[in-house]
């Protein structure tokens, strides 16, 4: 039987968050022998937070993915306040023990996944057992969580932009191909990487790629200096994160350029989400600078796309927006349909009329 050291080695081998989550649940099942272990994340939408059960394993069973963050329908999830024990664990950052409601019922132990209320990665680990966990079991649990947290911190450091804390350009390609890896309508299992548990449920969805460019940002740096320019970028990043949903992926490509992967059922919904971003930017008063606007371009993520090809389409829509007044959101597909952009299929280049 693998030892604690073996599982620590397994945890430190992963550079993929999904596989890291799976390794943690597998280690807890193996070393503590509980009835069930569930890893539960937190997502937000429109100011409301929800529980997102991610991975679960039952005694004698195999790891199962309960929901895929890429395709989950948030409105079907349980609200945070509807499970007061989990909520208390998450917000107090302390372990919570729940006594059995009936004689012979399962004991429940909840621990926060992280020791700070960071914007990304909030969640709890839920362990059901026939008896309360012993001090030795709690010690093992604490050690594993420490390794897990350290590994997540290393991923944050390598995948996040140093200035804004958003995902960086390096992590974009992986996220983009993860969106394309599976058709949500197809059966799962055969094409998954080794060690990744199978999904229990699937839901159809569509992804859209948006590029955002801060209008006249060079002027901000020239007039106010680079320190104020950096503050503007920090506030733009914050507005992006608070306006969009937590399941949407936001990246900083460098300078004043940002990219968003949106999960929306159709183009109208995607444009509506970006229009909220544009309006919030325009209405916000940036310290010492005042009014800042952004120009955005949107395109559908297509099967067979490469990151560079999809970004090129969105970038052409941004370029069109900047050339036609700035402070607007334009769709590449709509511009093509309206005849305002022209594609050359042979070389993949786009020209403005």
C-alpha positions in Angstrom: 0.0 0.0 0.0 1.4 3.5 -0.9 2.7 5.4 2.1 2.3 9.1 2.9 5.7 9.8 1.3 4.6 8.0 -1.9 1.5 10.2 -2.1 3.6 13.4 -1.4 5.8 12.4 -4.4 2.7 11.8 -6.5 1.3 15.3 -5.6 4.6 17.0 -6.4 4.8 15.4 -9.9 1.8 17.2 -11.2 1.8 20.6 -13.1 -1.9 20.3 -14.0 -4.5 21.6 -11.5 -7.1 18.9 -12.3 -4.6 16.1 -11.9 -3.4 17.8 -8.6 -7.0 17.8 -7.3 -7.3 14.1 -8.3 -4.1 13.2 -6.6 -5.2 14.8 -3.3 -8.5 12.9 -3.3 -6.8 9.7 -4.2 -4.3 10.1 -1.3 -7.0 10.9 1.2 -9.0 7.8 0.2 -5.9 5.6 0.4 -4.4 6.8 3.6 -7.5 7.6 5.7 -9.9 4.9 4.3 -13.0 7.1 4.8 -16.4 6.4 3.3 -16.2 9.3 0.9 -14.0 12.2 -0.1 -15.4 15.2 -2.1 -13.5 18.2 -3.3 -15.8 21.2 -3.7 -14.9 24.5 -5.3 -16.6 27.9 -5.3 -17.7 29.8 -8.4 -19.5 33.2 -8.7 -21.8 34.8 -11.2 -23.7 38.1 -11.0 -22.5 38.6 -7.4 -23.8 35.2 -6.2 -21.5 32.4 -5.1 -22.2 28.7 -5.7 -20.8 25.4 -4.6 -19.2 23.4 -7.5 -18.6 19.8 -6.6 -15.5 18.8 -8.6 -14.2 15.3 -7.7 -15.5 12.6 -5.5 -14.5 9.1 -4.5 -16.4 6.5 -2.5 -14.9 3.6 -0.6 -14.3 0.8 -3.1 -15.0 3.1 -6.1 -13.0 5.1 -8.5 -12.5 8.8 -8.8 -15.3 10.6 -10.6 -15.6 14.2 -11.9 -18.9 15.6 -10.7 -18.8 18.8 -12.7 -16.5 20.2 -15.3 -15.9 24.0 -14.7 -15.6 24.5 -18.5 -19.1 23.4 -19.1 -21.1 23.6 -15.9 -24.4 25.5 -15.8 -24.0 27.7 -12.8 -27.7 28.3 -12.3 -28.2 24.6 -11.4 -25.6 24.7 -8.6 -26.3 25.0 -4.8 -25.9 28.5 -3.4 -23.2 29.1 -0.9 -25.6 30.0 1.9 -27.6 26.8 1.4 -24.9 24.7 3.1 -24.1 26.5 6.3 -21.4 24.0 7.4 -19.4 24.4 4.2 -19.9 28.2 4.3 -18.6 28.4 7.9 -15.6 26.3 7.0 -14.8 28.4 4.0 -15.2 31.8 5.6 -13.6 31.0 9.0 -10.7 29.1 7.3 -11.1 26.5 10.0 -11.9 22.8 10.2 -15.6 22.1 10.9 -16.8 18.7 12.3 -20.5 17.8 11.8 -21.9 15.2 14.3 -24.1 12.5 12.8 -27.7 13.5 12.6 -28.8 9.9 13.6 -27.1 7.1 15.5 -24.8 5.2 13.2 -24.7 8.0 10.7 -21.6 9.2 9.0 -19.3 11.8 10.6 -18.4 14.8 8.4 -15.2 16.7 8.5 -14.7 19.8 6.4 -11.5 21.7 5.8 -10.7 24.7 3.7 -8.6 24.0 0.6 -6.6 27.1 1.2 -5.6 29.2 4.2 -6.5 32.5 2.7 -9.6 33.8 0.9 -7.9 34.3 -2.4 -10.1 35.1 -5.4 -9.2 31.9 -7.3 -9.3 28.4 -6.0 -11.6 28.8 -3.0 -13.2 25.6 -1.8 -13.4 22.9 0.8 -12.5 19.2 1.1 -15.3 17.1 2.6 -14.6 13.8 4.3 -17.3 11.3 5.4 -16.3 8.6 7.8 -18.0 6.1 10.1 -16.1 7.6 13.1 -14.6 11.0 13.9 -11.1 11.3 12.4 -8.3 10.4 14.8 -5.5 12.9 15.7 -3.2 10.8 13.6 -5.6 10.9 10.6 -5.9 14.7 11.1 -2.1 15.0 11.1 -1.9 13.1 7.8 -4.7 15.3 6.3 -2.9 18.5 7.4 0.4 17.4 5.8 -1.2 16.5 2.5 -3.1 19.8 2.4 0.2 21.7 3.1 1.8 19.9 0.1 -1.3 20.5 -2.1 -1.3 24.2 -1.2 2.4 24.6 -1.9 1.9 23.0 -5.3 -1.0 25.3 -6.1 1.1 28.3 -5.1 3.8 27.2 -7.4 1.3 27.0 -10.3 0.0 30.4 -9.4 3.5 31.8 -9.6 4.2 30.2 -13.0 0.8 30.8 -14.6 -0.1 34.3 -13.3 0.9 37.8 -14.4 3.2 39.4 -11.8 1.5 42.8 -12.0 -2.2 42.0 -12.2 -2.5 38.5 -10.9 -4.4 37.5 -14.0 -3.4 34.4 -15.9 -0.5 35.1 -18.2 0.3 34.5 -21.9 2.2 31.3 -21.0 -1.0 29.7 -19.6 -3.3 30.8 -22.4 -2.4 28.1 -24.9 -3.1 25.3 -22.3 -6.4 26.8 -21.4 -7.3 27.3 -25.1 -6.6 23.7 -26.1 -8.4 22.5 -23.0 -11.5 24.2 -24.3 -11.0 22.4 -27.7 -9.9 19.1 -26.2 -13.3 17.6 -26.0 -16.6 18.1 -27.7 -19.1 18.4 -24.8 -21.6 16.3 -26.7 -19.4 13.3 -27.1 -18.8 10.5 -24.7 -15.8 11.0 -22.3 -13.1 8.7 -21.3 -10.9 7.4 -24.1 -9.2 10.7 -24.9 -8.4 11.8 -21.3 -4.8 12.0 -20.0 -3.6 9.2 -17.9 -4.7 9.6 -14.3 -7.6 11.9 -15.0 -11.0 10.6 -13.7 -13.9 10.3 -16.1 -16.7 12.8 -16.1 -20.1 11.8 -14.7 -22.1 14.5 -16.5 -21.6 16.6 -19.6 -23.4 19.8 -20.7 -23.3 21.6 -24.1 -21.7 25.0 -24.2 -19.9 27.3 -26.5 -16.7 29.4 -26.0 -15.8 32.8 -27.3 -12.5 34.6 -27.4 -12.3 38.3 -26.7 -9.4 40.7 -26.9 -9.4 43.9 -25.0 -7.1 46.9 -25.6 -7.0 50.0 -23.4 -7.6 53.1 -25.5 -4.8 55.7 -25.6 -2.8 53.8 -23.0 0.5 55.2 -24.3 -0.8 58.7 -23.5 -1.5 57.6 -19.9 2.1 56.5 -19.5 3.5 59.7 -21.2 1.4 62.1 -19.2 1.1 60.4 -15.8 4.1 58.1 -15.7 4.5 54.3 -15.7 3.6 53.9 -12.0 0.1 55.4 -12.7 0.0 53.3 -15.9 0.6 50.2 -13.8 -2.2 51.3 -11.4 -4.6 51.7 -14.4 -3.7 48.1 -15.5 -4.3 46.8 -12.0 -7.7 48.4 -11.9 -8.6 47.3 -15.4 -7.8 43.7 -14.3 -9.9 44.1 -11.2 -12.9 45.4 -13.2 -12.6 42.5 -15.6 -12.6 40.0 -12.8 -15.5 41.5 -10.9 -17.6 42.1 -14.0 -17.1 38.7 -15.6 -18.0 35.4 -14.1 -15.4 33.4 -12.1 -15.6 30.6 -14.7 -14.5 32.9 -17.5 -10.7 32.9 -18.0 -9.0 36.3 -18.1 -5.4 36.7 -19.3 -3.0 39.5 -19.6 -0.9 39.2 -22.7 1.4 42.1 -21.8 1.2 45.9 -21.9 -2.5 47.1 -22.2 -3.7 43.9 -24.0 -6.0 41.4 -22.3 -7.7 38.3 -23.5 -10.9 36.6 -22.2 -12.2 33.1 -22.8 -16.0 33.3 -22.3 -18.4 30.5 -21.9 -21.7 31.6 -23.4 -24.5 29.8 -25.3 -24.5 32.3 -28.2 -22.9 35.4 -29.6 -25.6 37.7 -28.2 -24.8 36.6 -24.7 -21.1 37.0 -25.2 -21.5 40.5 -26.7 -23.8 41.4 -23.8 -21.1 40.3 -21.2 -18.4 42.3 -23.0 -20.7 45.3 -23.3 -21.0 45.3 -19.5 -17.3 45.3 -19.2 -17.0 48.2 -21.7 -19.6 50.2 -19.8 -18.1 49.5 -16.4 -14.7 50.7 -17.7 -16.1 53.9 -19.1 -18.1 54.7 -16.0 -15.3 54.0 -13.6 -13.1 57.0 -12.5 -9.5 56.0 -12.4 -7.5 57.9 -9.8 -5.4 60.7 -11.3 -6.4 59.7 -14.8 -10.2 60.0 -14.8 -12.0 58.3 -17.7 -10.5 55.3 -19.4 -12.2 53.4 -22.3 -11.4 50.1 -23.9 -11.9 48.6 -27.4 -12.8 44.9 -27.7 -13.0 42.3 -30.4 -14.9 39.0 -30.2 -14.8 35.8 -32.2 -16.2 32.3 -31.8 -13.7 29.5 -30.7 -13.9 26.9 -33.5 -13.0 23.3 -33.6 -9.6 23.0 -35.2 -8.6 26.5 -34.2 -5.1 27.4 -33.0 -4.6 30.1 -30.4 -2.8 32.3 -32.9 -5.6 32.0 -35.5 -8.4 32.7 -33.0 -6.4 35.7 -31.6 -5.8 37.0 -35.0 -9.6 37.1 -35.7 -10.3 38.8 -32.4 -7.4 41.3 -32.9 -8.8 42.3 -36.3 -12.1 43.1 -34.7 -10.3 45.2 -32.1 -8.4 47.0 -34.8 -11.7 47.7 -36.5 -13.2 49.1 -33.3 -10.2 51.3 -32.7 -10.4 52.6 -36.3 -14.1 53.4 -35.9 -14.3 55.5 -32.8 -12.9 53.2 -30.0 -14.8 52.5 -26.8 -16.8 49.7 -28.4 -17.2 45.9 -28.8 -17.1 44.4 -32.3 -17.7 40.9 -33.4 -15.4 39.4 -36.1 -18.2 37.2 -37.4 -20.7 40.1 -37.6 -18.2 42.3 -39.4 -17.6 39.6 -42.0 -21.3 39.1 -42.4 -21.9 42.8 -42.9 -19.1 43.0 -45.4 -17.0 45.4 -43.3 -14.1 42.9 -43.1 -12.8 40.7 -45.9 -11.0 37.4 -45.5 -8.5 35.8 -47.8 -8.8 32.0 -47.2 -5.5 31.3 -48.9 -3.4 33.2 -46.4 -5.8 33.8 -43.6 -5.3 37.6 -43.7 -8.0 40.1 -43.2 -8.3 43.5 -44.9 -10.4 46.5 -44.0 -12.6 48.0 -46.7 
